[in-house]
Amino acid sequence: MYYLPFSKYLPVLVVYFTLFALAIYGRLKFLTIKPLLFMGRISYSFYLIHQYLSSQIIIPGIQKYTGLNFYLAVSIAFAVCMCLASLTTLYIEEPSVRYGKVFLKKEIIQ
């Protein structure tokens, strides 16, 4: 089992609590720029897509068939996964949520 000594754990803990306190008091408003908000919006789809697709299919395929270096393959995989996550969010996830809300509203009213 891996053990993290307190001397290494404490700085991380301080950073977490500091960021949390800054968020509570509204000092992180600069994080509300449109690109970051969009990435937050697609983050769940990206989470579901990226691990298997990039590590098992895209990166090995790019390296095998094109001979590009690892870092360029990772950059391409990131871009492909971002596009797929965007499409999945916009055309599957969000319409499903809207439909689910309408369906539940009808069920509750009846």
Phi and psi in radians as a Rosetta constraint file:
Dihedral C 1 N 2 CA 2 C 2 CIRCULARHARMONIC -1.486 0.35
Dihedral N 2 CA 2 C 2 N 3 CIRCULARHARMONIC 2.337 0.35
Dihedral C 2 N 3 CA 3 C 3 CIRCULARHARMONIC -2.078 0.35
Dihedral N 3 CA 3 C 3 N 4 CIRCULARHARMONIC 2.234 0.35
Dihedral C 3 N 4 CA 4 C 4 CIRCULARHARMONIC -1.748 0.35
Dihedral N 4 CA 4 C 4 N 5 CIRCULARHARMONIC 2.023 0.35
Dihedral C 4 N 5 CA 5 C 5 CIRCULARHARMONIC -1.148 0.35
Dihedral N 5 CA 5 C 5 N 6 CIRCULARHARMONIC 2.670 0.35
Dihedral C 5 N 6 CA 6 C 6 CIRCULARHARMONIC -1.002 0.35
Dihedral N 6 CA 6 C 6 N 7 CIRCULARHARMONIC -0.595 0.35
Dihedral C 6 N 7 CA 7 C 7 CIRCULARHARMONIC -1.119 0.35
Dihedral N 7 CA 7 C 7 N 8 CIRCULARHARMONIC -0.469 0.35
Dihedral C 7 N 8 CA 8 C 8 CIRCULARHARMONIC -1.636 0.35
Dihedral N 8 CA 8 C 8 N 9 CIRCULARHARMONIC -0.452 0.35
Dihedral C 8 N 9 CA 9 C 9 CIRCULARHARMONIC -1.318 0.35
Dihedral N 9 CA 9 C 9 N 10 CIRCULARHARMONIC -0.658 0.35
Dihedral C 9 N 10 CA 10 C 10 CIRCULARHARMONIC -1.041 0.35
Dihedral N 10 CA 10 C 10 N 11 CIRCULARHARMONIC -0.827 0.35
Dihedral C 10 N 11 CA 11 C 11 CIRCULARHARMONIC -1.068 0.35
Dihedral N 11 CA 11 C 11 N 12 CIRCULARHARMONIC -0.652 0.35
Dihedral C 11 N 12 CA 12 C 12 CIRCULARHARMONIC -1.144 0.35
Dihedral N 12 CA 12 C 12 N 13 CIRCULARHARMONIC -0.756 0.35
Dihedral C 12 N 13 CA 13 C 13 CIRCULARHARMONIC -1.071 0.35
Dihedral N 13 CA 13 C 13 N 14 CIRCULARHARMONIC -0.731 0.35
Dihedral C 13 N 14 CA 14 C 14 CIRCULARHARMONIC -1.111 0.35
Dihedral N 14 CA 14 C 14 N 15 CIRCULARHARMONIC -0.730 0.35
Dihedral C 14 N 15 CA 15 C 15 CIRCULARHARMONIC -1.105 0.35
Dihedral N 15 CA 15 C 15 N 16 CIRCULARHARMONIC -0.788 0.35
Dihedral C 15 N 16 CA 16 C 16 CIRCULARHARMONIC -1.039 0.35
Dihedral N 16 CA 16 C 16 N 17 CIRCULARHARMONIC -0.844 0.35
Dihedral C 16 N 17 CA 17 C 17 CIRCULARHARMONIC -1.173 0.35
Dihedral N 17 CA 17 C 17 N 18 CIRCULARHARMONIC -0.621 0.35
Dihedral C 17 N 18 CA 18 C 18 CIRCULARHARMONIC -1.129 0.35
Dihedral N 18 CA 18 C 18 N 19 CIRCULARHARMONIC -0.812 0.35
Dihedral C 18 N 19 CA 19 C 19 CIRCULARHARMONIC -1.093 0.35
Dihedral N 19 CA 19 C 19 N 20 CIRCULARHARMONIC -0.689 0.35
Dihedral C 19 N 20 CA 20 C 20 CIRCULARHARMONIC -1.110 0.35
Dihedral N 20 CA 20 C 20 N 21 CIRCULARHARMONIC -0.784 0.35
Dihedral C 20 N 21 CA 21 C 21 CIRCULARHARMONIC -1.116 0.35
Dihedral N 21 CA 21 C 21 N 22 CIRCULARHARMONIC -0.729 0.35
Dihedral C 21 N 22 CA 22 C 22 CIRCULARHARMONIC -1.087 0.35
Dihedral N 22 CA 22 C 22 N 23 CIRCULARHARMONIC -0.684 0.35
Dihedral C 22 N 23 CA 23 C 23 CIRCULARHARMONIC -1.144 0.35
Dihedral N 23 CA 23 C 23 N 24 CIRCULARHARMONIC -0.727 0.35
Dihedral C 23 N 24 CA 24 C 24 CIRCULARHARMONIC -1.078 0.35
Dihedral N 24 CA 24 C 24 N 25 CIRCULARHARMONIC -0.720 0.35
Dihedral C 24 N 25 CA 25 C 25 CIRCULARHARMONIC -1.586 0.35
Dihedral N 25 CA 25 C 25 N 26 CIRCULARHARMONIC 0.201 0.35
Dihedral C 25 N 26 CA 26 C 26 CIRCULARHARMONIC 1.258 0.35
Dihedral N 26 CA 26 C 26 N 27 CIRCULARHARMONIC 0.480 0.35
Dihedral C 26 N 27 CA 27 C 27 CIRCULARHARMONIC -1.651 0.35
Dihedral N 27 CA 27 C 27 N 28 CIRCULARHARMONIC 0.093 0.35
Dihedral C 27 N 28 CA 28 C 28 CIRCULARHARMONIC -1.992 0.35
Dihedral N 28 CA 28 C 28 N 29 CIRCULARHARMONIC 0.541 0.35
Dihedral C 28 N 29 CA 29 C 29 CIRCULARHARMONIC -1.076 0.35
Dihedral N 29 CA 29 C 29 N 30 CIRCULARHARMONIC -0.453 0.35
Dihedral C 29 N 30 CA 30 C 30 CIRCULARHARMONIC -1.145 0.35
Dihedral N 30 CA 30 C 30 N 31 CIRCULARHARMONIC -0.250 0.35
Dihedral C 30 N 31 CA 31 C 31 CIRCULARHARMONIC -1.437 0.35
Dihedral N 31 CA 31 C 31 N 32 CIRCULARHARMONIC -0.052 0.35
Dihedral C 31 N 32 CA 32 C 32 CIRCULARHARMONIC -1.643 0.35
Dihedral N 32 CA 32 C 32 N 33 CIRCULARHARMONIC 0.592 0.35
Dihedral C 32 N 33 CA 33 C 33 CIRCULARHARMONIC -1.392 0.35
Dihedral N 33 CA 33 C 33 N 34 CIRCULARHARMONIC 2.668 0.35
Dihedral C 33 N 34 CA 34 C 34 CIRCULARHARMONIC -0.977 0.35
Dihedral N 34 CA 34 C 34 N 35 CIRCULARHARMONIC -0.752 0.35
Dihedral C 34 N 35 CA 35 C 35 CIRCULARHARMONIC -1.073 0.35
Dihedral N 35 CA 35 C 35 N 36 CIRCULARHARMONIC -0.675 0.35
Dihedral C 35 N 36 CA 36 C 36 CIRCULARHARMONIC -1.242 0.35
Dihedral N 36 CA 36 C 36 N 37 CIRCULARHARMONIC -0.643 0.35
Dihedral C 36 N 37 CA 37 C 37 CIRCULARHARMONIC -1.131 0.35
Dihedral N 37 CA 37 C 37 N 38 CIRCULARHARMONIC -0.691 0.35
Dihedral C 37 N 38 CA 38 C 38 CIRCULARHARMONIC -1.125 0.35
Dihedral N 38 CA 38 C 38 N 39 CIRCULARHARMONIC -0.753 0.35
Dihedral C 38 N 39 CA 39 C 39 CIRCULARHARMONIC -1.106 0.35
Dihedral N 39 CA 39 C 39 N 40 CIRCULARHARMONIC -0.623 0.35
Dihedral C 39 N 40 CA 40 C 40 CIRCULARHARMONIC -1.158 0.35
Dihedral N 40 CA 40 C 40 N 41 CIRCULARHARMONIC -0.623 0.35
Dihedral C 40 N 41 CA 41 C 41 CIRCULARHARMONIC -1.159 0.35
Dihedral N 41 CA 41 C 41 N 42 CIRCULARHARMONIC -0.643 0.35
Dihedral C 41 N 42 CA 42 C 42 CIRCULARHARMONIC -1.693 0.35
Dihedral N 42 CA 42 C 42 N 43 CIRCULARHARMONIC 0.086 0.35
Dihedral C 42 N 43 CA 43 C 43 CIRCULARHARMONIC -1.078 0.35
Dihedral N 43 CA 43 C 43 N 44 CIRCULARHARMONIC -0.645 0.35
Dihedral C 43 N 44 CA 44 C 44 CIRCULARHARMONIC -1.186 0.35
Dihedral N 44 CA 44 C 44 N 45 CIRCULARHARMONIC -0.766 0.35
Dihedral C 44 N 45 CA 45 C 45 CIRCULARHARMONIC -1.099 0.35
Dihedral N 45 CA 45 C 45 N 46 CIRCULARHARMONIC -0.718 0.35
Dihedral C 45 N 46 CA 46 C 46 CIRCULARHARMONIC -1.084 0.35
Dihedral N 46 CA 46 C 46 N 47 CIRCULARHARMONIC -0.737 0.35
Dihedral C 46 N 47 CA 47 C 47 CIRCULARHARMONIC -1.021 0.35
Dihedral N 47 CA 47 C 47 N 48 CIRCULARHARMONIC -0.760 0.35
Dihedral C 47 N 48 CA 48 C 48 CIRCULARHARMONIC -1.235 0.35
Dihedral N 48 CA 48 C 48 N 49 CIRCULARHARMONIC -0.572 0.35
Dihedral C 48 N 49 CA 49 C 49 CIRCULARHARMONIC -1.518 0.35
Dihedral N 49 CA 49 C 49 N 50 CIRCULARHARMONIC -0.752 0.35
Dihedral C 49 N 50 CA 50 C 50 CIRCULARHARMONIC -1.160 0.35
Dihedral N 50 CA 50 C 50 N 51 CIRCULARHARMONIC -0.718 0.35
Dihedral C 50 N 51 CA 51 C 51 CIRCULARHARMONIC -1.101 0.35
Dihedral N 51 CA 51 C 51 N 52 CIRCULARHARMONIC -1.000 0.35
Dihedral C 51 N 52 CA 52 C 52 CIRCULARHARMONIC -1.228 0.35
Dihedral N 52 CA 52 C 52 N 53 CIRCULARHARMONIC -0.824 0.35
Dihedral C 52 N 53 CA 53 C 53 CIRCULARHARMONIC -1.065 0.35
Dihedral N 53 CA 53 C 53 N 54 CIRCULARHARMONIC -0.812 0.35
Dihedral C 53 N 54 CA 54 C 54 CIRCULARHARMONIC -1.338 0.35
Dihedral N 54 CA 54 C 54 N 55 CIRCULARHARMONIC -0.754 0.35
Dihedral C 54 N 55 CA 55 C 55 CIRCULARHARMONIC -1.384 0.35
Dihedral N 55 CA 55 C 55 N 56 CIRCULARHARMONIC -0.447 0.35
Dihedral C 55 N 56 CA 56 C 56 CIRCULARHARMONIC -1.815 0.35
Dihedral N 56 CA 56 C 56 N 57 CIRCULARHARMONIC -0.423 0.35
Dihedral C 56 N 57 CA 57 C 57 CIRCULARHARMONIC -2.079 0.35
Dihedral N 57 CA 57 C 57 N 58 CIRCULARHARMONIC -1.055 0.35
Dihedral C 57 N 58 CA 58 C 58 CIRCULARHARMONIC -1.201 0.35
Dihedral N 58 CA 58 C 58 N 59 CIRCULARHARMONIC -0.967 0.35
Dihedral C 58 N 59 CA 59 C 59 CIRCULARHARMONIC -1.087 0.35
Dihedral N 59 CA 59 C 59 N 60 CIRCULARHARMONIC -0.875 0.35
Dihedral C 59 N 60 CA 60 C 60 CIRCULARHARMONIC -1.069 0.35
Dihedral N 60 CA 60 C 60 N 61 CIRCULARHARMONIC -0.670 0.35
Dihedral C 60 N 61 CA 61 C 61 CIRCULARHARMONIC -1.126 0.35
Dihedral N 61 CA 61 C 61 N 62 CIRCULARHARMONIC -0.776 0.35
Dihedral C 61 N 62 CA 62 C 62 CIRCULARHARMONIC -1.079 0.35
Dihedral N 62 CA 62 C 62 N 63 CIRCULARHARMONIC -0.795 0.35
Dihedral C 62 N 63 CA 63 C 63 CIRCULARHARMONIC -1.157 0.35
Dihedral N 63 CA 63 C 63 N 64 CIRCULARHARMONIC -0.673 0.35
Dihedral C 63 N 64 CA 64 C 64 CIRCULARHARMONIC -1.255 0.35
Dihedral N 64 CA 64 C 64 N 65 CIRCULARHARMONIC -0.788 0.35
Dihedral C 64 N 65 CA 65 C 65 CIRCULARHARMONIC -1.629 0.35
Dihedral N 65 CA 65 C 65 N 66 CIRCULARHARMONIC -0.342 0.35
Dihedral C 65 N 66 CA 66 C 66 CIRCULARHARMONIC -2.029 0.35
Dihedral N 66 CA 66 C 66 N 67 CIRCULARHARMONIC -0.381 0.35
Dihedral C 66 N 67 CA 67 C 67 CIRCULARHARMONIC 1.332 0.35
Dihedral N 67 CA 67 C 67 N 68 CIRCULARHARMONIC 0.225 0.35
Dihedral C 67 N 68 CA 68 C 68 CIRCULARHARMONIC -1.199 0.35
Dihedral N 68 CA 68 C 68 N 69 CIRCULARHARMONIC 2.705 0.35
Dihedral C 68 N 69 CA 69 C 69 CIRCULARHARMONIC -1.244 0.35
Dihedral N 69 CA 69 C 69 N 70 CIRCULARHARMONIC 2.910 0.35
Dihedral C 69 N 70 CA 70 C 70 CIRCULARHARMONIC -1.043 0.35
Dihedral N 70 CA 70 C 70 N 71 CIRCULARHARMONIC -0.765 0.35
Dihedral C 70 N 71 CA 71 C 71 CIRCULARHARMONIC -1.191 0.35
Dihedral N 71 CA 71 C 71 N 72 CIRCULARHARMONIC -0.628 0.35
Dihedral C 71 N 72 CA 72 C 72 CIRCULARHARMONIC -1.221 0.35
Dihedral N 72 CA 72 C 72 N 73 CIRCULARHARMONIC -0.668 0.35
Dihedral C 72 N 73 CA 73 C 73 CIRCULARHARMONIC -1.108 0.35
Dihedral N 73 CA 73 C 73 N 74 CIRCULARHARMONIC -0.696 0.35
Dihedral C 73 N 74 CA 74 C 74 CIRCULARHARMONIC -1.137 0.35
Dihedral N 74 CA 74 C 74 N 75 CIRCULARHARMONIC -0.714 0.35
Dihedral C 74 N 75 CA 75 C 75 CIRCULARHARMONIC -1.085 0.35
Dihedral N 75 CA 75 C 75 N 76 CIRCULARHARMONIC -0.749 0.35
Dihedral C 75 N 76 CA 76 C 76 CIRCULARHARMONIC -1.150 0.35
Dihedral N 76 CA 76 C 76 N 77 CIRCULARHARMONIC -0.754 0.35
Dihedral C 76 N 77 CA 77 C 77 CIRCULARHARMONIC -1.068 0.35
Dihedral N 77 CA 77 C 77 N 78 CIRCULARHARMONIC -0.713 0.35
Dihedral C 77 N 78 CA 78 C 78 CIRCULARHARMONIC -1.070 0.35
Dihedral N 78 CA 78 C 78 N 79 CIRCULARHARMONIC -0.801 0.35
Dihedral C 78 N 79 CA 79 C 79 CIRCULARHARMONIC -1.114 0.35
Dihedral N 79 CA 79 C 79 N 80 CIRCULARHARMONIC -0.753 0.35
Dihedral C 79 N 80 CA 80 C 80 CIRCULARHARMONIC -1.108 0.35
Dihedral N 80 CA 80 C 80 N 81 CIRCULARHARMONIC -0.782 0.35
Dihedral C 80 N 81 CA 81 C 81 CIRCULARHARMONIC -1.159 0.35
Dihedral N 81 CA 81 C 81 N 82 CIRCULARHARMONIC -0.619 0.35
Dihedral C 81 N 82 CA 82 C 82 CIRCULARHARMONIC -1.117 0.35
Dihedral N 82 CA 82 C 82 N 83 CIRCULARHARMONIC -0.737 0.35
Dihedral C 82 N 83 CA 83 C 83 CIRCULARHARMONIC -1.127 0.35
Dihedral N 83 CA 83 C 83 N 84 CIRCULARHARMONIC -0.805 0.35
Dihedral C 83 N 84 CA 84 C 84 CIRCULARHARMONIC -1.108 0.35
Dihedral N 84 CA 84 C 84 N 85 CIRCULARHARMONIC -0.709 0.35
Dihedral C 84 N 85 CA 85 C 85 CIRCULARHARMONIC -1.140 0.35
Dihedral N 85 CA 85 C 85 N 86 CIRCULARHARMONIC -0.663 0.35
Dihedral C 85 N 86 CA 86 C 86 CIRCULARHARMONIC -1.102 0.35
Dihedral N 86 CA 86 C 86 N 87 CIRCULARHARMONIC -0.829 0.35
Dihedral C 86 N 87 CA 87 C 87 CIRCULARHARMONIC -1.104 0.35
Dihedral N 87 CA 87 C 87 N 88 CIRCULARHARMONIC -0.750 0.35
Dihedral C 87 N 88 CA 88 C 88 CIRCULARHARMONIC -1.090 0.35
Dihedral N 88 CA 88 C 88 N 89 CIRCULARHARMONIC -0.746 0.35
Dihedral C 88 N 89 CA 89 C 89 CIRCULARHARMONIC -1.149 0.35
Dihedral N 89 CA 89 C 89 N 90 CIRCULARHARMONIC -0.847 0.35
Dihedral C 89 N 90 CA 90 C 90 CIRCULARHARMONIC -1.236 0.35
Dihedral N 90 CA 90 C 90 N 91 CIRCULARHARMONIC -0.621 0.35
Dihedral C 90 N 91 CA 91 C 91 CIRCULARHARMONIC -1.906 0.35
Dihedral N 91 CA 91 C 91 N 92 CIRCULARHARMONIC -0.178 0.35
Dihedral C 91 N 92 CA 92 C 92 CIRCULARHARMONIC -2.146 0.35
Dihedral N 92 CA 92 C 92 N 93 CIRCULARHARMONIC -1.011 0.35
Dihedral C 92 N 93 CA 93 C 93 CIRCULARHARMONIC -1.135 0.35
Dihedral N 93 CA 93 C 93 N 94 CIRCULARHARMONIC -0.955 0.35
Dihedral C 93 N 94 CA 94 C 94 CIRCULARHARMONIC -1.147 0.35
Dihedral N 94 CA 94 C 94 N 95 CIRCULARHARMONIC -0.750 0.35
Dihedral C 94 N 95 CA 95 C 95 CIRCULARHARMONIC -1.079 0.35
Dihedral N 95 CA 95 C 95 N 96 CIRCULARHARMONIC -0.632 0.35
Dihedral C 95 N 96 CA 96 C 96 CIRCULARHARMONIC -1.128 0.35
Dihedral N 96 CA 96 C 96 N 97 CIRCULARHARMONIC -0.706 0.35
Dihedral C 96 N 97 CA 97 C 97 CIRCULARHARMONIC -1.122 0.35
Dihedral N 97 CA 97 C 97 N 98 CIRCULARHARMONIC -0.768 0.35
Dihedral C 97 N 98 CA 98 C 98 CIRCULARHARMONIC -1.073 0.35
Dihedral N 98 CA 98 C 98 N 99 CIRCULARHARMONIC -0.785 0.35
Dihedral C 98 N 99 CA 99 C 99 CIRCULARHARMONIC -1.090 0.35
Dihedral N 99 CA 99 C 99 N 100 CIRCULARHARMONIC -0.742 0.35
Dihedral C 99 N 100 CA 100 C 100 CIRCULARHARMONIC -1.080 0.35
Dihedral N 100 CA 100 C 100 N 101 CIRCULARHARMONIC -0.692 0.35
Dihedral C 100 N 101 CA 101 C 101 CIRCULARHARMONIC -1.144 0.35
Dihedral N 101 CA 101 C 101 N 102 CIRCULARHARMONIC -0.748 0.35
Dihedral C 101 N 102 CA 102 C 102 CIRCULARHARMONIC -1.112 0.35
Dihedral N 102 CA 102 C 102 N 103 CIRCULARHARMONIC -0.773 0.35
Dihedral C 102 N 103 CA 103 C 103 CIRCULARHARMONIC -1.068 0.35
Dihedral N 103 CA 103 C 103 N 104 CIRCULARHARMONIC -0.812 0.35
Dihedral C 103 N 104 CA 104 C 104 CIRCULARHARMONIC -1.145 0.35
Dihedral N 104 CA 104 C 104 N 105 CIRCULARHARMONIC -0.658 0.35
Dihedral C 104 N 105 CA 105 C 105 CIRCULARHARMONIC -1.101 0.35
Dihedral N 105 CA 105 C 105 N 106 CIRCULARHARMONIC -0.711 0.35
Dihedral C 105 N 106 CA 106 C 106 CIRCULARHARMONIC -1.150 0.35
Dihedral N 106 CA 106 C 106 N 107 CIRCULARHARMONIC -0.701 0.35
Dihedral C 106 N 107 CA 107 C 107 CIRCULARHARMONIC -1.177 0.35
Dihedral N 107 CA 107 C 107 N 108 CIRCULARHARMONIC -0.657 0.35
Dihedral C 107 N 108 CA 108 C 108 CIRCULARHARMONIC -1.248 0.35
Dihedral N 108 CA 108 C 108 N 109 CIRCULARHARMONIC -0.680 0.35
Dihedral C 108 N 109 CA 109 C 109 CIRCULARHARMONIC -1.181 0.35
Dihedral N 109 CA 109 C 109 N 110 CIRCULARHARMONIC -0.657 0.35
